[in-house]
């Protein structure tokens, strides 16, 4: 991974230099495409590193305040993506059965909703709510182009994985694997109004007196 990251940085840097040194729009477009692809490979490498770490840990579920996790994640993403509007709708505190990987799950969902958003003014809403005495729900909604149906179906298990249908990245797969570890339920919807809505139903964690 270290060697890959270094090589990708070289490719990205050279592509940017080519773009800066030419006035030819076609060459600039090609250089920008190389740069974007290189950065995608770098993100994929980091995602693979996170997957390896998370799946290598044994799950030990305990009460985790999902509201606190959402607040920290949104603060960090607002700083990284200042041109995106991120709103939250969460109770003061909401305990769910999870572990330290909950932070990775929320970060992956919010980052994915922002990074692939092509709207003129990207917007993401993060909601945590009580469904009933046993269930709590996390909802990430965005105004982006929507996740392709084939990718949604593969990640949620509604379509068999094949060499042609396997998803385009590891972010959503990481979310799927973490929710499976929690015994949570993942659904991905593309409303008629546009965008993507990801819902995860968790078991609530109630602390007895």
BELVEN-V124003 format. One record per residue. RES is the residue in one small letter. SS is DSSP state (H for helix, E for strand, C for the rest). OMEGA is omega in whole degrees, 0 to 359 (none if undefined). D_FIRST is the distance of its C-alpha to the first C-alpha in Angstrom with 2 decimals. Layout:
RES|SS|OMEGA|D_FIRST ; RES|SS|OMEGA|D_FIRST
This chain:
x|C|180|0.00 ; x|H|179|3.81 ; x|H|179|5.49 ; x|H|180|4.96 ; x|H|179|6.03 ; x|H|181|8.60 ; x|H|179|9.85 ; x|H|178|10.29 ; x|H|177|12.12 ; x|H|180|14.26 ; x|H|180|15.17 ; x|H|181|16.08 ; x|H|180|18.06 ; x|H|179|19.91 ; x|H|178|20.77 ; x|H|179|22.25 ; x|H|178|24.19 ; x|H|181|25.61 ; x|H|181|26.71 ; x|H|187|28.42 ; x|H|182|30.21 ; x|C|174|31.81 ; x|C|181|34.54 ; x|C|185|34.15 ; x|H|180|33.22 ; x|H|178|31.87 ; x|H|178|29.51 ; x|H|179|28.45 ; x|H|179|27.83 ; x|H|179|25.68 ; x|H|178|23.66 ; x|H|177|23.24 ; x|H|177|22.11 ; x|H|181|19.39 ; x|H|180|18.33 ; x|H|180|18.46 ; x|H|179|16.42 ; x|H|179|13.63 ; x|H|176|13.73 ; x|H|177|13.81 ; x|H|179|10.58 ; x|H|178|9.00 ; x|H|180|11.02 ; x|H|178|10.17 ; x|H|179|6.44 ; x|H|177|8.19 ; x|H|179|10.86 ; x|H|178|9.10 ; x|H|179|8.12 ; x|H|178|11.79 ; x|H|180|13.16 ; x|H|181|11.95 ; x|H|184|13.56 ; x|H|183|16.60 ; x|H|177|17.46 ; x|C|180|17.14 ; x|C|175|19.88 ; x|C|182|23.50 ; x|C|175|25.40 ; x|C|188|28.35 ; x|C|179|30.16 ; x|E|179|32.25 ; x|E|178|33.98 ; x|E|179|31.59 ; x|E|183|33.07 ; x|H|177|31.38 ; x|H|179|33.33 ; x|H|179|31.74 ; x|H|179|28.21 ; x|H|182|29.22 ; x|H|179|30.75 ; x|H|181|27.73 ; x|H|182|25.44 ; x|H|177|27.99 ; x|H|180|28.49 ; x|H|182|24.82 ; x|H|178|24.59 ; x|H|177|27.95 ; x|H|182|26.71 ; x|H|182|23.56 ; x|C|187|25.65 ; x|C|182|29.14 ; x|C|177|30.62 ; x|C|176|30.18 ; x|E|180|33.00 ; x|E|178|31.90 ; x|E|180|34.74 ; x|E|175|34.96 ; x|E|186|37.68 ; x|C|173|37.31 ; x|C|180|39.83 ; x|C|177|39.99 ; x|C|179|38.10 ; x|C|183|37.08 ; x|E|176|35.83 ; x|E|178|33.81 ; x|E|184|32.58 ; x|E|174|28.85 ; x|C|184|26.36 ; x|C|180|23.73 ; x|H|178|21.58 ; x|H|178|24.37 ; x|H|179|22.88 ; x|H|181|19.61 ; x|H|181|21.94 ; x|H|179|24.13 ; x|H|181|21.42 ; x|H|181|19.82 ; x|H|182|23.33 ; x|H|179|24.46 ; x|H|180|21.38 ; x|H|180|21.66 ; x|H|181|25.40 ; x|H|190|25.03 ; x|H|182|22.15 ; x|C|182|23.74 ; x|C|183|27.24 ; x|C|180|29.19 ; x|C|179|32.48 ; x|C|175|34.31 ; x|C|181|34.22 ; x|C|179|31.37 ; x|E|180|32.60 ; x|E|175|31.20 ; x|E|180|33.34 ; x|E|184|32.08 ; x|E|170|34.78 ; x|E|184|35.13 ; x|E|175|38.47 ; x|E|176|40.57 ; x|C|176|41.53 ; x|C|184|43.86 ; x|C|185|44.34 ; x|C|191|41.50 ; x|E|172|38.95 ; x|E|185|37.04 ; x|E|171|35.17 ; x|E|182|32.29 ; x|E|176|32.66 ; x|E|180|30.34 ; x|E|179|32.27 ; x|E|179|31.42 ; x|C|181|33.28 ; x|C|185|30.54 ; x|C|181|30.87 ; x|C|178|30.31 ; x|C|180|27.78 ; x|C|184|28.84 ; x|H|182|30.97 ; x|H|180|28.99 ; x|H|177|25.78 ; x|H|185|27.87 ; x|H|178|29.55 ; x|H|184|26.48 ; x|H|182|24.83 ; x|H|176|28.20 ; x|C|180|29.02 ; x|C|177|31.93 ; x|C|182|30.54 ; x|C|177|29.16 ; x|C|178|25.56 ; x|C|177|25.75 ; x|C|180|23.71 ; x|C|182|25.37 ; x|C|183|25.28 ; x|C|182|22.10 ; x|C|185|21.22 ; x|C|181|19.07 ; x|C|182|16.35 ; x|C|184|15.30 ; x|H|180|17.23 ; x|H|176|20.58 ; x|H|179|19.44 ; x|H|177|18.15 ; x|H|180|21.61 ; x|H|183|23.31 ; x|H|179|21.73 ; x|H|179|22.59 ; x|H|177|26.08 ; x|H|179|26.60 ; x|H|181|25.89 ; x|H|187|28.52 ; x|C|181|30.98 ; x|C|182|31.00 ; x|E|182|31.89 ; x|E|172|29.81 ; x|E|179|31.63 ; x|E|184|30.65 ; x|E|172|33.57 ; x|C|183|34.29 ; x|C|178|37.73 ; x|C|180|40.30 ; x|C|179|40.14 ; x|C|180|36.52 ; x|C|180|33.13 ; x|E|175|31.31 ; x|E|178|32.29 ; x|E|179|30.04 ; x|E|174|31.98 ; x|E|179|30.97 ; x|E|181|33.87 ; x|E|166|33.33 ; x|E|175|35.72 ; x|E|178|37.41 ; x|C|182|37.34 ; x|C|179|40.81 ; x|C|180|41.64 ; x|C|182|45.08 ; x|C|none|47.53
